[in-house]
């Protein structure tokens, strides 16, 4: 798969099925951050959720580096995290 195709697939996923299933990405990851904050008894921010999810995908790739879906997911989480720096709601 060419890099442009991988990035397009990540974009299609975060704008399509995932958005339909889970709602707005920032709101969903803010919710995850609040839940993790309670579990861990420390403040977790949505951008940290994106970083942790990328870390999960990297850990999985250690065992199966040829698993394309993990690479696509990393690209998607990176895009959402970067977008959150400038586009997050007030």
Z-matrix of the N, CA and C atoms (Angstrom, degrees):
N
C 1 1.452
C 2 1.533 1 108.09
N 3 1.286 2 116.61 1 132.23
C 4 1.460 3 121.89 2 177.37
C 5 1.527 4 109.73 3 -75.33
N 6 1.325 5 115.64 4 153.89
C 7 1.471 6 120.40 5 -175.65
C 8 1.518 7 112.24 6 -57.33
N 9 1.329 8 116.61 7 -38.47
C 10 1.463 9 119.54 8 179.51
C 11 1.528 10 110.81 9 -63.74
N 12 1.315 11 116.37 10 -37.61
C 13 1.466 12 120.99 11 178.46
C 14 1.526 13 110.75 12 -67.88
N 15 1.330 14 116.05 13 -41.28
C 16 1.463 15 119.61 14 178.85
C 17 1.527 16 110.29 15 -62.75
N 18 1.327 17 116.74 16 -45.18
C 19 1.461 18 119.81 17 179.44
C 20 1.523 19 111.46 18 -65.36
N 21 1.319 20 117.10 19 -37.71
C 22 1.463 21 120.33 20 178.26
C 23 1.527 22 110.43 21 -66.23
N 24 1.332 23 116.43 22 -40.45
C 25 1.472 24 119.91 23 178.17
C 26 1.524 25 110.29 24 -62.39
N 27 1.342 26 117.01 25 -43.08
C 28 1.468 27 120.13 26 177.88
C 29 1.524 28 110.13 27 -61.15
N 30 1.311 29 116.94 28 -43.20
C 31 1.465 30 121.29 29 179.41
C 32 1.528 31 110.72 30 -62.90
N 33 1.314 32 116.54 31 -44.05
C 34 1.471 33 120.38 32 179.74
C 35 1.526 34 111.00 33 -60.82
N 36 1.319 35 116.40 34 -39.95
C 37 1.468 36 120.66 35 -178.58
C 38 1.525 37 111.10 36 -67.04
N 39 1.341 38 117.29 37 -48.10
C 40 1.464 39 118.61 38 -175.38
C 41 1.520 40 112.50 39 -74.01
N 42 1.325 41 117.27 40 -19.88
C 43 1.466 42 120.48 41 177.41
C 44 1.525 43 112.09 42 -94.39
N 45 1.315 44 116.81 43 -19.83
C 46 1.456 45 120.41 44 -173.44
C 47 1.509 46 113.69 45 -105.26
N 48 1.330 47 115.29 46 -101.48
C 49 1.467 48 121.50 47 -173.74
C 50 1.526 49 112.91 48 -56.30
N 51 1.326 50 117.34 49 -47.17
C 52 1.463 51 119.56 50 -176.92
C 53 1.524 52 110.99 51 -64.75
N 54 1.320 53 116.48 52 -41.42
C 55 1.466 54 119.64 53 178.42
C 56 1.522 55 110.60 54 -64.02
N 57 1.329 56 116.15 55 -40.09
C 58 1.465 57 120.18 56 179.38
C 59 1.529 58 110.99 57 -67.54
N 60 1.332 59 116.35 58 -38.55
C 61 1.468 60 120.41 59 -177.71
C 62 1.526 61 113.09 60 -76.61
N 63 1.335 62 116.84 61 -40.96
C 64 1.466 63 120.60 62 -169.11
C 65 1.519 64 114.45 63 -114.73
N 66 1.314 65 118.53 64 -5.95
C 67 1.462 66 121.33 65 -179.22
C 68 1.514 67 112.03 66 83.55
N 69 1.320 68 116.14 67 -165.45
C 70 1.451 69 122.67 68 -179.13
C 71 1.526 70 110.63 69 -54.95
N 72 1.324 71 116.69 70 130.28
C 73 1.466 72 121.41 71 -174.73
C 74 1.527 73 112.03 72 -61.42
N 75 1.334 74 117.44 73 -45.03
C 76 1.468 75 119.27 74 -177.69
C 77 1.530 76 110.55 75 -64.24
N 78 1.331 77 116.89 76 -43.20
C 79 1.460 78 119.90 77 178.74
C 80 1.524 79 110.87 78 -63.34
N 81 1.325 80 116.83 79 -42.62
C 82 1.459 81 120.74 80 -179.90
C 83 1.531 82 111.13 81 -63.15
N 84 1.322 83 116.91 82 -44.52
C 85 1.465 84 119.17 83 -178.83
C 86 1.525 85 111.98 84 -75.41
N 87 1.322 86 117.48 85 -24.14
C 88 1.466 87 120.40 86 171.05
C 89 1.525 88 109.86 87 -66.94
N 90 1.329 89 116.28 88 -39.99
C 91 1.463 90 121.24 89 176.84
C 92 1.530 91 110.10 90 -63.47
N 93 1.323 92 116.21 91 -44.55
C 94 1.463 93 120.29 92 177.40
C 95 1.528 94 109.89 93 -59.70
N 96 1.333 95 116.97 94 -43.23
C 97 1.468 96 120.85 95 179.60
C 98 1.526 97 111.13 96 -59.87
N 99 1.329 98 116.76 97 -42.24
C 100 1.474 99 119.31 98 179.24
C 101 1.529 100 110.94 99 -63.96
N 102 1.313 101 116.91 100 -42.04
C 103 1.469 102 120.60 101 179.92
C 104 1.530 103 110.09 102 -65.22
N 105 1.341 104 117.05 103 -47.21
C 106 1.464 105 120.27 104 177.97
C 107 1.523 106 110.70 105 -60.98
N 108 1.324 107 117.06 106 -37.53
C 109 1.468 108 120.63 107 179.01
C 110 1.520 109 110.80 108 -59.87
N 111 1.315 110 116.55 109 -42.30
C 112 1.468 111 120.22 110 178.46
C 113 1.522 112 111.23 111 -66.77
N 114 1.314 113 116.32 112 -44.16
C 115 1.463 114 120.12 113 -178.87
C 116 1.521 115 111.11 114 -64.42
N 117 1.322 116 117.01 115 -44.23
C 118 1.462 117 122.30 116 -174.95
C 119 1.526 118 113.75 117 -87.91
N 120 1.323 119 116.12 118 -10.73
C 121 1.460 120 122.84 119 -178.02
C 122 1.532 121 111.52 120 57.46
N 123 1.324 122 115.23 121 43.20
C 124 1.462 123 122.99 122 173.13
C 125 1.524 124 108.10 123 -156.51
N 126 1.320 125 115.98 124 158.01
C 127 1.463 126 119.13 125 -176.25
C 128 1.527 127 110.72 126 -75.38
N 129 1.319 128 115.30 127 126.23
C 130 1.459 129 122.63 128 174.22
C 131 1.515 130 107.02 129 -116.22
N 132 1.311 131 116.71 130 131.56
C 133 1.459 132 122.35 131 179.46
C 134 1.523 133 110.02 132 -99.04
N 135 1.338 134 117.05 133 154.39
C 136 1.471 135 119.31 134 -179.22
C 137 1.527 136 113.29 135 -54.87
N 138 1.339 137 117.58 136 -37.95
C 139 1.467 138 118.80 137 -179.99
C 140 1.530 139 111.34 138 -65.50
N 141 1.343 140 116.60 139 -27.82
C 142 1.459 141 119.86 140 175.39
C 143 1.527 142 111.11 141 -72.16
N 144 1.326 143 116.13 142 -31.24
C 145 1.468 144 119.59 143 175.34
C 146 1.524 145 109.25 144 -61.64
N 147 1.340 146 117.29 145 -45.19
C 148 1.471 147 120.09 146 177.87
C 149 1.523 148 110.71 147 -59.01
N 150 1.336 149 117.12 148 -44.60
C 151 1.462 150 120.24 149 179.91
C 152 1.525 151 111.25 150 -62.51
N 153 1.320 152 116.49 151 -41.70
C 154 1.467 153 120.20 152 179.87
C 155 1.518 154 111.52 153 -67.05
N 156 1.320 155 116.93 154 -38.14
C 157 1.463 156 119.41 155 178.46
C 158 1.531 157 110.77 156 -66.77
N 159 1.334 158 116.90 157 -36.65
C 160 1.467 159 119.94 158 173.84
C 161 1.524 160 109.34 159 -62.63
N 162 1.328 161 117.11 160 -40.97
C 163 1.463 162 121.03 161 178.95
C 164 1.530 163 111.51 162 -62.40
N 165 1.334 164 116.69 163 -39.01
C 166 1.470 165 120.69 164 176.58
C 167 1.526 166 109.60 165 -60.06
N 168 1.319 167 115.68 166 -46.21
C 169 1.471 168 119.91 167 -179.29
C 170 1.526 169 110.97 168 -64.50
N 171 1.347 170 117.61 169 -39.17
C 172 1.462 171 120.63 170 176.71
C 173 1.521 172 111.31 171 -63.18
N 174 1.322 173 116.40 172 -40.81
C 175 1.468 174 119.92 173 178.65
C 176 1.528 175 110.57 174 -62.15
N 177 1.313 176 116.24 175 -40.11
C 178 1.470 177 119.70 176 178.62
C 179 1.521 178 110.99 177 -67.46
N 180 1.328 179 116.55 178 -38.24
C 181 1.463 180 120.24 179 -179.95
C 182 1.522 181 112.15 180 -66.27
N 183 1.322 182 117.37 181 -23.12
C 184 1.460 183 120.37 182 176.52
C 185 1.527 184 110.36 183 -59.01
N 186 1.334 185 115.88 184 -36.11
C 187 1.464 186 121.21 185 179.69
C 188 1.522 187 112.21 186 -87.15
N 189 1.329 188 116.61 187 -36.13
C 190 1.465 189 120.59 188 -176.76
C 191 1.530 190 110.10 189 -134.94
N 192 1.347 191 117.55 190 74.36
C 193 1.469 192 120.50 191 -175.42
C 194 1.527 193 113.85 192 -64.34
N 195 1.294 194 117.92 193 -15.05
C 196 1.462 195 121.19 194 179.63
C 197 1.537 196 112.86 195 -89.33
N 198 1.326 197 117.40 196 1.37
C 199 1.466 198 121.39 197 -178.18
C 200 1.528 199 109.76 198 -75.93
N 201 1.316 200 116.20 199 98.20
C 202 1.458 201 122.46 200 -172.64
C 203 1.528 202 113.16 201 -60.99
N 204 1.317 203 118.05 202 -36.66
C 205 1.465 204 120.45 203 -178.15
C 206 1.528 205 112.13 204 -59.10
N 207 1.317 206 117.86 205 -35.01
C 208 1.461 207 120.03 206 178.36
C 209 1.524 208 110.70 207 -66.56
N 210 1.313 209 117.73 208 -39.22
C 211 1.468 210 121.17 209 176.87
C 212 1.525 211 110.36 210 -63.84
N 213 1.319 212 116.23 211 -42.07
C 214 1.468 213 120.55 212 178.13
C 215 1.529 214 109.92 213 -63.37
N 216 1.325 215 116.78 214 -44.53
C 217 1.466 216 120.59 215 179.67
C 218 1.532 217 111.55 216 -61.51
N 219 1.332 218 117.32 217 -39.93
C 220 1.466 219 120.44 218 177.66
C 221 1.525 220 110.02 219 -60.19
N 222 1.326 221 116.76 220 -44.61
C 223 1.466 222 120.39 221 178.49
C 224 1.523 223 110.56 222 -60.97
N 225 1.326 224 116.96 223 -40.43
C 226 1.461 225 121.07 224 179.03
C 227 1.518 226 112.36 225 -65.65
N 228 1.333 227 117.12 226 -45.48
C 229 1.467 228 120.25 227 178.58
C 230 1.530 229 111.01 228 -64.55
N 231 1.332 230 116.99 229 -38.01
C 232 1.468 231 120.32 230 177.86
C 233 1.521 232 110.50 231 -63.42
N 234 1.326 233 116.76 232 -42.13
C 235 1.464 234 120.33 233 179.09
C 236 1.526 235 110.86 234 -64.41
N 237 1.319 236 117.08 235 -44.36
C 238 1.464 237 120.48 236 179.79
C 239 1.524 238 111.33 237 -65.35
N 240 1.327 239 116.85 238 -40.79
C 241 1.454 240 119.95 239 178.73
C 242 1.522 241 111.97 240 -64.64
N 243 1.311 242 116.50 241 -42.87
C 244 1.455 243 120.36 242 177.83
C 245 1.503 244 112.07 243 -65.66
N 246 1.323 245 116.20 244 -40.48
C 247 1.464 246 120.47 245 177.96
C 248 1.537 247 110.23 246 -62.34
N 249 1.322 248 115.94 247 -39.36
C 250 1.454 249 120.48 248 -178.48
C 251 1.526 250 113.45 249 -62.09
N 252 1.310 251 117.45 250 -23.47
C 253 1.460 252 120.16 251 178.55
C 254 1.527 253 112.17 252 -67.15
N 255 1.318 254 116.25 253 -30.21
C 256 1.468 255 119.64 254 -174.88
C 257 1.522 256 113.85 255 -118.61
N 258 1.316 257 117.42 256 -17.79
C 259 1.454 258 120.43 257 -172.27
C 260 1.517 259 114.72 258 -116.40
N 261 1.337 260 118.75 259 3.33
C 262 1.459 261 119.48 260 -174.93
C 263 1.541 262 110.24 261 -66.16
N 264 1.319 263 116.20 262 145.57
C 265 1.466 264 119.95 263 179.01
C 266 1.525 265 111.49 264 -65.87
N 267 1.320 266 115.60 265 155.67
C 268 1.471 267 120.68 266 178.93
C 269 1.524 268 110.97 267 -68.38
